[in-house]
Amino acid sequence: MVAPTTRPYISAPMTRRFTRLAWTAATFTYLLVILGAIVRITGSGLGCGEHWPLCNGKLLPPLDLPTMIEYGHRLAAAAVSGLVTALAAYAWWLRQGAGSPKGVPDGPGERFSPDRTAYVALGLLVVQVLLGAVTVELSLPPWTVILHLGTAMLLLATLIVAAKLTPGAARPTRAGLLALGLGFVTVLFGALTANLGAASACLGFPLCNGQVVPAGNYLQHIHWVHRLLAYTLFGYVWWWALRSKKRGAWYAVALVTVQVAVAAAMVLLALPPLLQAAHVAVGAAVWGGLVLAIL
C-alpha cells in the first residue's frame, strides 16, 4: 500500500493574498504597457537622456514634460519590479510551507502551494529590465523597443496565469492556444508598424490606400500585414466563440471588435495621439482577455 503524499497545506487566506498580489502586479504591468506607449507617442523615449537607471544623471531630475513622462514610466517599472519580486518571494515562502502545518495529505478542497509561474514572471522581469537598459543605451532602435513590448506582454500573461491557475485546472484547448498565438503575433506586428513609422503608410479603411495588395514600399507591406493579422484574429475569435460557447471567448470577441473600431477611427482621423494610446490600451486588454479566455 502506497502512503499518501504530503505537501505543505496552504490556507485559503494565504491563497487569496497570493492571488491579490498577482492581480496587483498584472494591473501595474498593464498600466506600464500603456505608459510605454505614451512615451513612444509623445517622443519622450530619451526624456532621461541616455542615462540608466538614473534620469539625466540624477535620481530626481528637473521635470520638463518629456522627462516627466519618461521618469513616470521608469517609476511604474520600478513598482512592477517590486511587485513581481514580492510575488516570487511569496510563492517560494508558500512552497516551503512557512507558517502552515505540514504533513497534511492530499485531498479534496485543500489549497496547496502555487506552481512555479511566479518564478517565470521574475525571469521575464529580469529580461524586461535588461531590454529597457539596452533600449536607452542604444537610443531606441526599433528591434529593442519591439522586444521590450513583447516581453511586457509575456510578463502580463504570466502574471494573469499566476493569479488564475488552480490545482486541477483544465488544460487550454488547441483552439484557444491558436487564438492566443495569433493575438501575440498581431501585437508584435503592431509594435513593428508603430516603431518603423509605418502607421501612416496605409490610408483609408479597411483597404490599404484603396488596394487589396498595396503596390508601395515595405512600410505599406508591414502595415498591411498587421491589418491582415488583425482581420484574421477578428474572424477567428468569432468562430472560436461560436464553436466553444464560452463566456471568456465572447469577452475576447467584444474586445477585438472594439480594437478594430479604434484602429479604424485612428486611421481615418489621421492618427490622433489619444486614439494611438487607446489602440495600445485596448490591444493590451485584448491580449489579457485572450489569456483569461483560455484558462
C-alpha positions as CSV (number, residue, x, y, z in Angstrom):
1,M,0.0,0.0,0.0
2,V,1.4,3.4,-1.0
3,A,1.5,6.0,1.7
4,P,-0.4,9.2,0.9
5,T,1.8,12.1,-0.3
6,T,2.3,15.0,1.9
7,R,2.8,18.6,0.9
8,P,2.5,21.9,2.7
9,Y,-1.1,22.9,3.4
10,I,-1.8,26.5,2.4
11,S,-4.8,28.1,4.0
12,A,-7.5,29.9,2.0
13,P,-6.5,33.4,3.3
14,M,-2.9,32.8,2.2
15,T,-4.0,31.7,-1.2
16,R,-6.2,34.8,-1.6
17,R,-3.3,37.0,-0.6
18,F,-1.1,35.4,-3.3
19,T,-3.9,35.9,-5.9
20,R,-4.4,39.5,-4.9
21,L,-0.7,40.2,-5.2
22,A,-0.6,38.5,-8.6
23,W,-3.6,40.6,-9.8
24,T,-2.0,43.8,-8.5
25,A,1.3,43.0,-10.3
26,A,-0.7,42.3,-13.5
27,T,-2.6,45.5,-13.2
28,F,0.5,47.6,-12.8
29,T,2.1,45.7,-15.8
30,Y,-0.9,46.6,-17.9
31,L,-0.6,50.3,-16.9
32,L,3.2,50.1,-17.6
33,V,2.4,49.0,-21.2
34,I,0.1,52.0,-21.7
35,L,2.7,54.3,-20.2
36,G,5.3,52.9,-22.6
37,A,3.0,53.7,-25.5
38,I,2.6,57.2,-24.2
39,V,6.4,57.6,-24.1
40,R,6.6,56.5,-27.7
41,I,3.7,58.6,-29.0
42,T,5.0,61.8,-27.3
43,G,8.6,61.2,-28.4
44,S,9.7,61.1,-24.7
45,G,11.9,57.9,-25.0
46,L,15.0,59.9,-24.4
47,G,13.4,62.2,-21.8
48,C,16.0,61.0,-19.3
49,G,18.8,61.2,-21.9
50,E,20.9,58.1,-22.4
51,H,21.3,57.6,-18.6
52,W,20.0,54.4,-17.0
53,P,18.9,53.7,-14.3
54,L,19.4,57.4,-13.3
55,C,17.5,60.1,-15.2
56,N,19.7,62.7,-16.8
57,G,22.4,61.6,-14.4
58,K,20.2,62.3,-11.4
59,L,17.9,60.4,-9.1
60,L,15.4,63.3,-9.1
61,P,15.9,65.2,-12.3
62,P,14.3,68.5,-13.4
63,L,10.8,67.6,-14.6
64,D,10.0,69.1,-18.0
65,L,7.2,67.3,-19.8
66,P,9.3,64.7,-21.8
67,T,11.3,63.9,-18.6
68,M,8.2,63.6,-16.5
69,I,6.7,61.1,-19.0
70,E,9.8,59.0,-19.2
71,Y,10.5,59.3,-15.5
72,G,6.9,58.3,-14.7
73,H,7.4,55.2,-16.9
74,R,10.5,54.3,-15.1
75,L,8.8,54.7,-11.7
76,A,6.0,52.4,-12.9
77,A,8.6,49.9,-14.0
78,A,10.2,50.1,-10.5
79,A,6.7,49.4,-9.0
80,V,6.2,46.4,-11.3
81,S,9.7,45.1,-10.4
82,G,8.9,45.3,-6.7
83,L,5.6,43.6,-7.0
84,V,6.9,40.7,-9.2
85,T,9.8,40.2,-6.9
86,A,7.5,40.1,-3.9
87,L,5.2,37.6,-5.7
88,A,8.1,35.3,-6.5
89,A,9.3,35.5,-2.9
90,Y,5.8,34.8,-1.5
91,A,5.4,31.9,-3.9
92,W,8.7,30.4,-2.6
93,W,7.6,31.0,1.0
94,L,4.3,29.2,0.4
95,R,6.0,26.4,-1.4
96,Q,8.2,25.9,1.7
97,G,5.0,25.7,3.8
98,A,6.2,28.5,6.0
99,G,3.5,29.5,8.6
100,S,1.3,26.4,7.8
101,P,1.1,23.0,9.4
102,K,2.9,20.3,7.4
103,G,2.2,16.7,6.7
104,V,-1.4,17.2,5.6
105,P,-2.3,14.5,3.0
106,D,-3.7,15.4,-0.4
107,G,-7.4,15.6,-0.6
108,P,-10.4,17.5,-2.0
109,G,-10.9,21.1,-1.0
110,E,-7.3,21.6,0.2
111,R,-5.2,24.5,-1.2
112,F,-1.6,23.7,-1.9
113,S,1.3,25.9,-2.8
114,P,1.3,27.8,-6.1
115,D,3.1,26.4,-9.1
116,R,6.3,28.0,-10.4
117,T,4.6,30.6,-12.6
118,A,5.7,33.4,-10.3
119,Y,9.3,32.4,-10.9
120,V,8.8,32.6,-14.7
121,A,7.4,36.1,-14.2
122,L,10.6,37.0,-12.2
123,G,12.8,35.7,-15.1
124,L,10.8,37.7,-17.6
125,L,11.1,40.8,-15.4
126,V,14.9,40.5,-15.5
127,V,14.8,40.2,-19.3
128,Q,12.5,43.2,-19.4
129,V,14.7,45.4,-17.3
130,L,17.8,44.5,-19.3
131,L,16.0,45.2,-22.6
132,G,14.9,48.6,-21.1
133,A,18.5,49.4,-20.3
134,V,19.7,48.3,-23.8
135,T,16.9,50.3,-25.5
136,V,18.0,53.5,-23.7
137,E,21.7,52.9,-24.2
138,L,21.3,52.3,-28.0
139,S,19.0,55.3,-28.4
140,L,15.7,53.4,-29.0
141,P,16.4,51.1,-32.0
142,P,13.1,49.6,-33.2
143,W,14.1,46.0,-32.6
144,T,14.8,46.5,-28.9
145,V,11.5,48.5,-28.5
146,I,9.6,45.7,-30.1
147,L,11.3,43.0,-27.9
148,H,10.6,45.2,-24.9
149,L,6.9,45.3,-25.6
150,G,6.8,41.6,-26.5
151,T,8.4,40.7,-23.2
152,A,6.0,43.0,-21.3
153,M,3.1,41.2,-22.9
154,L,4.5,37.8,-21.9
155,L,5.0,39.1,-18.3
156,L,1.4,40.3,-18.2
157,A,0.2,36.9,-19.4
158,T,2.3,35.1,-16.9
159,L,1.0,37.2,-14.0
160,I,-2.6,36.5,-15.1
161,V,-1.8,32.8,-15.2
162,A,-0.3,33.0,-11.7
163,A,-3.5,34.7,-10.4
164,K,-5.9,32.3,-12.1
165,L,-4.2,29.0,-12.2
166,T,-5.5,26.5,-9.6
167,P,-4.6,22.8,-9.0
168,G,-6.5,20.5,-11.3
169,A,-7.4,23.2,-13.8
170,A,-8.3,22.0,-17.3
171,R,-5.6,22.5,-20.0
172,P,-6.2,25.1,-22.6
173,T,-7.7,23.9,-25.8
174,R,-5.8,23.9,-29.1
175,A,-8.3,26.4,-30.5
176,G,-7.7,28.8,-27.5
177,L,-3.9,28.5,-27.8
178,L,-4.1,29.3,-31.5
179,A,-6.1,32.4,-30.7
180,L,-3.5,33.4,-28.2
181,G,-0.6,32.9,-30.6
182,L,-2.4,34.8,-33.3
183,G,-3.0,37.6,-30.8
184,F,0.6,37.8,-29.8
185,V,1.9,37.9,-33.4
186,T,-0.7,40.7,-34.2
187,V,0.6,42.7,-31.2
188,L,4.2,42.3,-32.3
189,F,3.4,43.5,-35.9
190,G,1.5,46.4,-34.4
191,A,4.7,47.4,-32.5
192,L,6.7,46.9,-35.6
193,T,4.3,49.1,-37.6
194,A,4.4,51.9,-35.0
195,N,8.1,51.9,-34.4
196,L,9.1,51.8,-38.0
197,G,6.9,54.8,-38.8
198,A,4.5,52.7,-40.9
199,A,1.3,53.7,-39.1
200,S,0.5,56.3,-41.8
201,A,1.7,54.2,-44.7
202,C,-1.9,52.8,-45.3
203,L,-4.6,55.4,-45.7
204,G,-8.3,54.5,-45.7
205,F,-10.0,51.6,-44.1
206,P,-10.4,48.6,-44.4
207,L,-8.1,48.5,-47.5
208,C,-4.6,49.9,-47.7
209,N,-4.7,53.0,-50.0
210,G,-7.8,51.5,-51.7
211,Q,-5.8,48.4,-52.7
212,V,-6.1,44.8,-51.6
213,V,-2.4,44.3,-52.3
214,P,-0.6,47.6,-51.8
215,A,1.9,48.4,-54.5
216,G,4.0,50.7,-52.4
217,N,7.1,50.4,-50.3
218,Y,7.9,47.9,-47.5
219,L,6.3,50.2,-44.9
220,Q,2.9,49.7,-46.6
221,H,3.5,45.9,-46.6
222,I,4.3,45.9,-42.9
223,H,1.2,47.9,-42.1
224,W,-0.9,45.7,-44.3
225,V,0.3,42.5,-42.8
226,H,-0.6,43.9,-39.3
227,R,-4.1,44.7,-40.6
228,L,-4.5,41.3,-42.2
229,L,-3.5,39.6,-38.9
230,A,-6.0,41.8,-37.1
231,Y,-8.8,40.9,-39.5
232,T,-7.8,37.2,-39.2
233,L,-7.9,37.4,-35.4
234,F,-11.3,39.2,-35.6
235,G,-12.7,36.3,-37.7
236,Y,-11.1,33.6,-35.7
237,V,-12.3,34.7,-32.3
238,W,-15.8,34.9,-33.6
239,W,-15.5,31.3,-34.9
240,W,-14.0,30.3,-31.6
241,A,-16.7,31.8,-29.5
242,L,-19.5,30.4,-31.7
243,R,-17.9,26.9,-31.6
244,S,-16.9,26.8,-27.9
245,K,-19.9,28.9,-26.5
246,K,-17.6,30.0,-23.6
247,R,-18.1,33.3,-21.9
248,G,-14.4,34.1,-22.0
249,A,-14.3,33.7,-25.8
250,W,-17.2,36.1,-26.1
251,Y,-15.4,38.7,-24.0
252,A,-12.5,38.3,-26.4
253,V,-14.8,38.9,-29.3
254,A,-16.1,42.1,-27.7
255,L,-12.5,43.4,-27.0
256,V,-11.3,42.6,-30.6
257,T,-14.3,44.3,-32.0
258,V,-13.6,47.5,-30.0
259,Q,-10.0,47.3,-31.1
260,V,-10.9,47.1,-34.8
261,A,-13.2,50.1,-34.3
262,V,-10.5,52.1,-32.5
263,A,-8.0,51.2,-35.3
264,A,-10.4,52.3,-38.0
265,A,-11.1,55.7,-36.2
266,M,-7.4,56.2,-35.7
267,V,-6.5,55.7,-39.4
268,L,-9.5,57.7,-40.7
269,L,-8.8,60.6,-38.3
270,A,-5.0,60.8,-39.2
271,L,-3.6,59.1,-36.1
272,P,-4.5,61.5,-33.2
273,P,-2.3,60.7,-30.2
274,L,-5.3,60.0,-27.9
275,L,-6.5,57.2,-30.2
276,Q,-3.0,55.9,-30.6
277,A,-2.8,55.4,-26.9
278,A,-6.3,53.9,-26.8
279,H,-5.2,51.5,-29.6
280,V,-2.4,50.2,-27.4
281,A,-4.6,50.1,-24.2
282,V,-7.3,48.1,-25.9
283,G,-4.7,45.9,-27.7
284,A,-3.2,45.0,-24.3
285,A,-6.7,44.3,-23.0
286,V,-7.3,42.0,-25.9
287,W,-4.1,40.1,-25.1
288,G,-5.1,39.8,-21.4
289,G,-8.6,38.8,-22.4
290,L,-7.3,36.0,-24.6
291,V,-5.1,34.7,-21.8
292,L,-8.1,34.7,-19.4
293,A,-10.3,33.1,-22.0
294,I,-8.1,30.1,-22.4
295,L,-7.8,29.4,-18.7
